[in-house]
Amino acid sequence: LICNYNNGWHDDILNDGTDLNWSHQIENCDGTMALRQYWDFRTLNSGIPPHGVIGCRCSSSAISVGSVAGLEGVPQISPESVAFELSDHEKYPFFGRVRSIDGVIAFIAMLRGFGWQRVSLIQTDDVYAIDFSSAFQQEWIGNHNDRSGEWIGEIGYSNTIALNSDGLIDEDSARKALDGVPTNDPSKNSRVILLIAQPHQAFPILRLAEETDF
């Protein structure tokens, strides 16, 4: 379908003769790398900013690019970023997204559907996970009276797993987070452990949990 000028889909030339130039980069959820790639494209384009940016996938990268793209008046549309910080329209006036940030409310509704009131949290130390965890705790902790009835939301345990400079998990930090989960204290024990992390960070944590008979 690409550049089949008879069907009008995915063409690099529009009907009015406009020539579309684009560049695809993979930022690996690294804000520094994403910003460098944005600037490299700008440099190759004779110092002229792009007309628009589609991305980034991860909130940390979207924040890095959005802070510069916004200063240059470049519209940015992210398909995945959910960080609450990006809702600041004064700081990111040209940023938009197609994914709802109401996931916390839906997540809580799912937990309440099982009747759970106490959970444990393990999150990684990046923008997405910290933002989601903070929003979750704000909505979860305390007395509630909603469609699921009266309940008291509690956090039995919480720990943050450090990341290495490449954005991958620090294995020692992950082991400490898993080892610290209470199992013999009824006042803190939880049947539910929530792992809040990017997919590429979550997999090695889950693998480590399996290897250690967590």
KEBASE-85277 format. One record per residue (C-alpha): residue in three letters; x, y, z; residue number from 1. Coordinates in pm, whole numbers, plus 50000, padded with zeros to 5 digits. Example, Ala and Ser with C-alpha at 12.3 -4.5 7.8 and 13.67 -1.06 7.14 Angstrom:
> residuo / x / y / z / num
> ALA / 51230 / 49550 / 50780 / 1
> SER / 51367 / 49894 / 50714 / 2
% end
This chain:
> residuo / x / y / z / num
> LEU / 50000 / 50000 / 50000 / 1
> ILE / 50291 / 50236 / 50058 / 2
> CYS / 50327 / 50491 / 49777 / 3
> ASN / 50051 / 50341 / 49566 / 4
> TYR / 49929 / 50676 / 49436 / 5
> ASN / 49602 / 50526 / 49311 / 6
> ASN / 49456 / 50446 / 49655 / 7
> GLY / 49553 / 50747 / 49866 / 8
> TRP / 49683 / 50544 / 50159 / 9
> HIS / 50026 / 50579 / 50325 / 10
> ASP / 50165 / 50791 / 50042 / 11
> ASP / 50472 / 51013 / 50070 / 12
> ILE / 50310 / 51271 / 49841 / 13
> LEU / 49971 / 51424 / 49917 / 14
> ASN / 49711 / 51514 / 49655 / 15
> ASP / 49824 / 51876 / 49659 / 16
> GLY / 50181 / 51775 / 49578 / 17
> THR / 50313 / 51805 / 49934 / 18
> ASP / 50617 / 51584 / 49983 / 19
> LEU / 50620 / 51405 / 50320 / 20
> ASN / 50958 / 51347 / 50482 / 21
> TRP / 50972 / 51136 / 50797 / 22
> SER / 51216 / 50958 / 51025 / 23
> HIS / 51149 / 50660 / 51253 / 24
> GLN / 51358 / 50621 / 51567 / 25
> ILE / 51346 / 50377 / 51859 / 26
> GLU / 51411 / 50546 / 52193 / 27
> ASN / 51398 / 50235 / 52417 / 28
> CYS / 51208 / 50430 / 52685 / 29
> ASP / 51521 / 50638 / 52745 / 30
> GLY / 51445 / 51008 / 52778 / 31
> THR / 51804 / 51113 / 52705 / 32
> MET / 51818 / 50899 / 52391 / 33
> ALA / 51479 / 51026 / 52272 / 34
> LEU / 51583 / 51389 / 52308 / 35
> ARG / 51911 / 51321 / 52128 / 36
> GLN / 51725 / 51157 / 51839 / 37
> TYR / 51487 / 51453 / 51816 / 38
> TRP / 51782 / 51690 / 51800 / 39
> ASP / 51971 / 51474 / 51548 / 40
> PHE / 51670 / 51483 / 51315 / 41
> ARG / 51654 / 51858 / 51358 / 42
> THR / 52026 / 51889 / 51276 / 43
> LEU / 51995 / 51674 / 50963 / 44
> ASN / 51703 / 51893 / 50858 / 45
> SER / 51929 / 52200 / 50841 / 46
> GLY / 51833 / 52302 / 51193 / 47
> ILE / 51463 / 52325 / 51110 / 48
> PRO / 51229 / 52159 / 51365 / 49
> PRO / 50992 / 51888 / 51236 / 50
> HIS / 50631 / 51981 / 51167 / 51
> GLY / 50518 / 51721 / 51421 / 52
> VAL / 50618 / 51426 / 51639 / 53
> ILE / 50428 / 51099 / 51686 / 54
> GLY / 50554 / 50943 / 52009 / 55
> CYS / 50708 / 50863 / 52240 / 56
> ARG / 50586 / 50528 / 52368 / 57
> CYS / 50709 / 50579 / 52725 / 58
> SER / 50623 / 50870 / 52950 / 59
> SER / 50985 / 50951 / 53041 / 60
> SER / 51077 / 50988 / 52674 / 61
> ALA / 50761 / 51183 / 52593 / 62
> ILE / 50842 / 51428 / 52873 / 63
> SER / 51198 / 51482 / 52745 / 64
> VAL / 51091 / 51540 / 52386 / 65
> GLY / 50780 / 51736 / 52483 / 66
> SER / 50978 / 51985 / 52689 / 67
> VAL / 51180 / 52084 / 52380 / 68
> ALA / 50916 / 52031 / 52111 / 69
> GLY / 50679 / 52251 / 52310 / 70
> LEU / 50931 / 52536 / 52317 / 71
> GLU / 50961 / 52510 / 51939 / 72
> GLY / 50585 / 52495 / 51882 / 73
> VAL / 50601 / 52140 / 51745 / 74
> PRO / 50283 / 51933 / 51800 / 75
> GLN / 50343 / 51597 / 51966 / 76
> ILE / 50098 / 51306 / 51977 / 77
> SER / 50183 / 51010 / 52200 / 78
> PRO / 49998 / 50678 / 52158 / 79
> GLU / 50100 / 50534 / 52497 / 80
> SER / 50225 / 50790 / 52752 / 81
> VAL / 50013 / 50806 / 53068 / 82
> ALA / 50221 / 51025 / 53303 / 83
> PHE / 50004 / 51275 / 53487 / 84
> GLU / 50272 / 51541 / 53446 / 85
> LEU / 50195 / 51556 / 53073 / 86
> SER / 49849 / 51689 / 53154 / 87
> ASP / 50008 / 52022 / 53247 / 88
> HIS / 49904 / 52224 / 52941 / 89
> GLU / 50115 / 52522 / 53042 / 90
> LYS / 50430 / 52312 / 53053 / 91
> TYR / 50340 / 52095 / 52752 / 92
> PRO / 50112 / 52317 / 52540 / 93
> PHE / 50162 / 52118 / 52218 / 94
> PHE / 50134 / 51769 / 52367 / 95
> GLY / 49841 / 51535 / 52311 / 96
> ARG / 49776 / 51165 / 52362 / 97
> VAL / 49533 / 50903 / 52247 / 98
> ARG / 49542 / 50687 / 52561 / 99
> SER / 49331 / 50770 / 52865 / 100
> ILE / 49501 / 50842 / 53197 / 101
> ASP / 49194 / 50712 / 53383 / 102
> GLY / 49352 / 50368 / 53406 / 103
> VAL / 49399 / 50401 / 53782 / 104
> ILE / 49023 / 50429 / 53841 / 105
> ALA / 48954 / 50130 / 53617 / 106
> PHE / 49228 / 49933 / 53790 / 107
> ILE / 49079 / 50001 / 54132 / 108
> ALA / 48735 / 49897 / 54006 / 109
> MET / 48885 / 49565 / 53896 / 110
> LEU / 49048 / 49506 / 54236 / 111
> ARG / 48726 / 49592 / 54415 / 112
> GLY / 48542 / 49349 / 54190 / 113
> PHE / 48732 / 49075 / 54374 / 114
> GLY / 48658 / 49235 / 54709 / 115
> TRP / 49025 / 49316 / 54785 / 116
> GLN / 49105 / 49597 / 55030 / 117
> ARG / 49472 / 49551 / 55113 / 118
> VAL / 49744 / 49529 / 54847 / 119
> SER / 50122 / 49547 / 54828 / 120
> LEU / 50304 / 49762 / 54572 / 121
> ILE / 50631 / 49703 / 54393 / 122
> GLN / 50718 / 49968 / 54138 / 123
> THR / 51023 / 50058 / 53934 / 124
> ASP / 51194 / 50393 / 53965 / 125
> ASP / 51079 / 50558 / 53644 / 126
> VAL / 50829 / 50830 / 53559 / 127
> TYR / 50547 / 50599 / 53449 / 128
> ALA / 50564 / 50364 / 53748 / 129
> ILE / 50611 / 50635 / 54011 / 130
> ASP / 50328 / 50842 / 53863 / 131
> PHE / 50090 / 50545 / 53847 / 132
> SER / 50181 / 50428 / 54196 / 133
> SER / 50131 / 50774 / 54346 / 134
> ALA / 49795 / 50818 / 54174 / 135
> PHE / 49687 / 50469 / 54279 / 136
> GLN / 49774 / 50528 / 54645 / 137
> GLN / 49596 / 50862 / 54644 / 138
> GLU / 49276 / 50700 / 54517 / 139
> TRP / 49307 / 50374 / 54712 / 140
> ILE / 49409 / 50457 / 55069 / 141
> GLY / 49136 / 50546 / 55317 / 142
> ASN / 48762 / 50503 / 55368 / 143
> HIS / 48536 / 50455 / 55068 / 144
> ASN / 48168 / 50406 / 54999 / 145
> ASP / 48105 / 50330 / 54634 / 146
> ARG / 47928 / 50079 / 54411 / 147
> SER / 48131 / 49798 / 54569 / 148
> GLY / 48014 / 49895 / 54919 / 149
> GLU / 48195 / 50037 / 55219 / 150
> TRP / 48563 / 49952 / 55238 / 151
> ILE / 48901 / 50074 / 55365 / 152
> GLY / 49187 / 50074 / 55120 / 153
> GLU / 49525 / 49977 / 55268 / 154
> ILE / 49881 / 49938 / 55141 / 155
> GLY / 50046 / 49651 / 55326 / 156
> TYR / 50392 / 49700 / 55173 / 157
> SER / 50557 / 49924 / 54918 / 158
> ASN / 50903 / 49917 / 54763 / 159
> THR / 51070 / 50085 / 54467 / 160
> ILE / 51315 / 49891 / 54248 / 161
> ALA / 51613 / 50095 / 54132 / 162
> LEU / 51711 / 50108 / 53766 / 163
> ASN / 52055 / 50098 / 53609 / 164
> SER / 52177 / 50376 / 53381 / 165
> ASP / 52051 / 50177 / 53078 / 166
> GLY / 51695 / 50176 / 53214 / 167
> LEU / 51702 / 49808 / 53308 / 168
> ILE / 51637 / 49686 / 53661 / 169
> ASP / 51903 / 49666 / 53929 / 170
> GLU / 51883 / 49296 / 54016 / 171
> ASP / 52003 / 49342 / 54376 / 172
> SER / 51736 / 49608 / 54431 / 173
> ALA / 51474 / 49376 / 54283 / 174
> ARG / 51580 / 49092 / 54512 / 175
> LYS / 51553 / 49318 / 54817 / 176
> ALA / 51208 / 49434 / 54708 / 177
> LEU / 51086 / 49076 / 54673 / 178
> ASP / 51254 / 48957 / 54994 / 179
> GLY / 51093 / 49243 / 55186 / 180
> VAL / 50734 / 49144 / 55110 / 181
> PRO / 50579 / 49048 / 55448 / 182
> THR / 50449 / 48694 / 55478 / 183
> ASN / 50415 / 48631 / 55853 / 184
> ASP / 50261 / 48953 / 55984 / 185
> PRO / 49878 / 48950 / 55961 / 186
> SER / 49871 / 49331 / 55996 / 187
> LYS / 50078 / 49373 / 55678 / 188
> ASN / 50032 / 49054 / 55477 / 189
> SER / 49854 / 49094 / 55145 / 190
> ARG / 49706 / 48840 / 54907 / 191
> VAL / 49759 / 49080 / 54619 / 192
> ILE / 50093 / 49219 / 54500 / 193
> LEU / 50083 / 49483 / 54228 / 194
> LEU / 50388 / 49512 / 54006 / 195
> ILE / 50393 / 49853 / 53838 / 196
> ALA / 50658 / 49864 / 53566 / 197
> GLN / 50722 / 49901 / 53196 / 198
> PRO / 50691 / 49566 / 53011 / 199
> HIS / 51066 / 49536 / 52946 / 200
> GLN / 51129 / 49590 / 53319 / 201
> ALA / 50847 / 49371 / 53447 / 202
> PHE / 50961 / 49052 / 53271 / 203
> PRO / 51300 / 49018 / 53445 / 204
> ILE / 51135 / 49095 / 53781 / 205
> LEU / 50879 / 48819 / 53728 / 206
> ARG / 51152 / 48583 / 53610 / 207
> LEU / 51353 / 48660 / 53923 / 208
> ALA / 51045 / 48597 / 54139 / 209
> GLU / 51002 / 48256 / 53977 / 210
> GLU / 51371 / 48167 / 54016 / 211
> THR / 51364 / 48254 / 54387 / 212
> ASP / 51035 / 48069 / 54454 / 213
> PHE / 50875 / 48395 / 54555 / 214
% end
